[in-house]
């Protein structure tokens, strides 16, 4: 079983916490709020007790190794007359890194919000929740990063072999761009959003035989979780299949450094695609974590812009 998204001890540097998105490590790191030792790795299906025993053995070995290193450092510091400096090199409460298996140990931060509400999807990294409308599901067996919801089920792609979905919603923090304007960022992102959804996939296949043309459907300012945002929506015509609609929605996060957040929508056109109104309903229903009364949507009051 794969641990849920959350902050975990970084397997490559255990003195920090790193964001696990449910399928892979991201580049987001932070200092631990409350030092806590990592737990054993989740047991792999079909391996019975052997996986658990191996994880425990590796963790015990790591603890013994760390204890030896700390002891040696302290003794060496005393021999050199600098015991205080040596003791300071090992922070109090530090714990060894879990084994490098590609998945985190299930030591979720105690500040993680509850995800028991079946009507919302929690994006802890960006400090928001998104409404899970009828006809949408939490992502399963999705290779793309940062997918927060999809339409249930798949179908055979009309172009290159593969499985496609009629609708996807992606939420990500903007880290590779210094742009501070939601409007400029949404205008810059929309082409990449369209290409990611309907041109080439992660393995360079062309499930729709590429994008032949596009046209602007709408764009404008929008309040998102009480913040001033901006969206751009295109309709794309593909080489095969019905084409689709893509939207880039940019707004400041309400947590941390308040970096800009991009929410991407990709809806197939035609009778099988989700209703276009779902884009507006999801946007309107985005909330800051812990503040269910702060909404948004076109025409809503707009909070401070970053």
N, C-alpha and C positions, 0 to 999 in steps of 0.2 A: 504494500500500500504506500502511495506517495504522500508525504506530509503536505498539509494545506499551505497556501501562501502565507508568508509572515517573516518576521525578523528572527534569524538564527545565528548561532556562533559561526563565524567565517571559518570554513575548514582550512583555508590557507593562512589565516592569521587570527587565532582564537581570541585575541584581546579586543576585537571589534565584532559587531553584528552585521550581517549581510542579508539583503532581501532575497528570499526564495519565492519565485512567482508561481510555484506549483509544479513546474516542469524543469526549470533550470535556474542557476544563479544569475542575478543581474549585477550591474556595476555599482549599485547603491549600497553604501556602508554607513554605519554610525557607531558611536561609542555606546556600550551597553548601559542601559538605565539602572538595572539591578544585577550585579554579578551573580551568575548562577551556572553550575556545572552542566555540560552537555549530557544528554541522556543517550541510551543505547540507540543504534540505528534501527529504523523500522525493519521488521522481518520480511524478507522477500517471499512472495507466494511460491509454494511448492517445496521450500527448503526446510520446513519443519523447524525443529529446535536448533539445527546446526547453524543457521544464520544468526540466531540470537546468541548462541554460545560464542561464535566468532567475534561478534560486535563487542560483547562483554570482555572477551580476552584482550582484544585490541585496546579497549578503553583502559583496562587495568594496566596493560603494558605501558600505555602513554602516561598514566599517572605515576607509575614507578619511575619511568625515565625522567619526568619532570622533577620529581622529588630528588633524584640523584643530582640533577643539574643544579637545583637550588641549593642543596647541601654543599656541593662542591664550590659554588660561587661564594657562599657565606664563609666557608673555611678559608678559601683563597683570600677573601677580603680581610679576614682576621690576620692571616699571616703577613699581609702587606701593610697592616696598620690602618686599613681603610674600610673597616667592616660596615660602617653606616652607608657609604656609597654603594657597596656591593649589595646590601640588603635592599636599597631603593631601586635596583634594576629590575626587580620582580614585583609587579604591582600586587597589592593585597587582594586575595580572592580570585587571582587568575587561575584558569583551569586549562587543561590540555585540549588541543584540537581534536575533534572527532575524526575517525578514519576517512580518508579521501575516497568516497564512493560515489560522488556526484550528487548526493541528496543529503539534506541537512538532518541533524538529529532533532526529534520533536520537542525542543525546549523553547516553545513560543514565548515571546515577551509577555509578562503579566499585563501589559497595557494594551494588548491586542483586543480589538472590539469583538463583540459577539457576532457570529455569523449564523445564528439560529433562525433569523427572520427569513422565511422562504420567499418573501416578496421583494427582497433587495439583494443586490450583489455588493459586497464590501471591497473597496479598493483602498486598503490601509495606506499604501505607499503615498498616494496622492490625497489622502484625507477626505474621500468622498464615498457616498453610496449611490448606486444606480438602481432604478426600479426594474424589476424583472417582470415584464408584461406577459400577458397571455400569448402563447405561441413562441415563447423564448425559453431557453434553458441555460443552466450553467455549463461552461465548456467542458467537454470530455474528448480525449484522444485528439487534441488539437495541437498541431506542430508550431503554429505561429505564437510569438511572444505576446504577452499582454492582452490576450483575448479575454474579455470579461463575460461575454454571453454570445450564444449562437442560436439560430433556429435549430430545432431538433432534427436529427437524421441527416443523411447525405444523399447525393445522387451522382451518377456517372457524369463526369465533366464532358461537355460536348466537343472539346478539342483534344488535346493530348490526354492519354489515359490518366485517370486519377479520380478522387472523390471530391466533390464540391459541396458547398453549403449555400442555401438561399439567402442567408443573412448572417452578418458578423458585426460585433461592436468591440472595439479595441480602445484601451485607455493606457496612455504612457506619459511619463515625465519627459519634458524636453531638456536634454542634457548636452546635446551636440550643437546647440544653436544659442547664441547670446541674445537673440532677438527678444525684446521685452513687450512688444506690441502684439496683443492677441489678433488684431486685424491682419497685420503683416505676416504673422506666423501662419494663420489659417490660409492666407493666399499663397504662401510659399509651400505649404504642406499638401495642398489638394492634388497636385499632379502626382506626387509620390504615393499618396493614398490610392489614387485611381490605378496606378501601375501595379501596386502591390496586390490590389483586389482582382484586377481583370486583365493584366498583361502577363507578367511572369511570376511564378510562385517561387517558393524557397529553394526548389531543386532545379530552377531555370526551365521548367516546363511552361507550356502556354495552354492552360486549360480552356481558354476561350479564343485561341488563335489571335490574341492581341487586341489592342484597342484601335479602332479605325477612325473614330472621331469623338468629340465631346461637345457639350454645350452647357452654358451656365443655366441652372434652374433658379437659384436664388442665393442671396448673400446678405448679411447684415449683422447689426449688433444684437446681442441677446444676453440676458441675465442668467448666469449659471451659478447656483448655490450662493446667491447674493453677491456675486462678483461680475464685473463687466467682461463679457466675452464677445467673440465674433465667430461666425460660421460661413463657410462657402460650400455650396452643393452643386455637383455636376451630374448630368446624365451622360453615360458613355455608351457608344455603339461598338460592339465587339465583332470579331471575324465570324464567330459562330455563336449561337445561343441568343437569348433575348436582350443581352446587355444588362446594364444595371445603373443604380444611383450610388454615388459616393459623397460623403460629407466630411469635412475637417472642421472640428469645433475646438477653439482655443480659449482658455481662460486661466486665471491665476489660481494656484492651489491655495487652500486655506491653512496649510500646515507648513512647518519647517521654514525654509527660505522663500516660500511662496513662489516657487518656480512655475513656469507656465505648464499647463497640462493640455495634451491633445487627445480628444476623443474622436475616433474615426468610425464612421458608419459605412457599411457596404451591403446594399440590398439588391438582389436580383430584380430586374424588371419583369413584367408579365404576371400572369395569374398565380404563379407559384411563389413569387417573392412576397416578403412581408409588406404590409401596408406602409406607404411612405409617411403617413401620419405618426408611425411609431418613432421616427427620428425626433419629431417635436415632443412627443410624450416622454421619451426617455430624457431628453434635454431638460424639460420642465421638471422632471422628478429627481434630478441630481441634487443631492443634499450634502452639506459638510458632515463629517462624522460627529455624532452626538448632538446634532441640531436638526431635528426633523421638521422644524417650522420654517427654515430658510430655503425657499424654492427659487424658481427662475422661470425662464421662458420669454419669448418675444412679447414685448409690451410690459413686462414686469419691471419693478423698480430695480435699478442697477446699483450695486455697491461699489466700493473703491476699486479703481483700476490700477494695475501695476505696470 
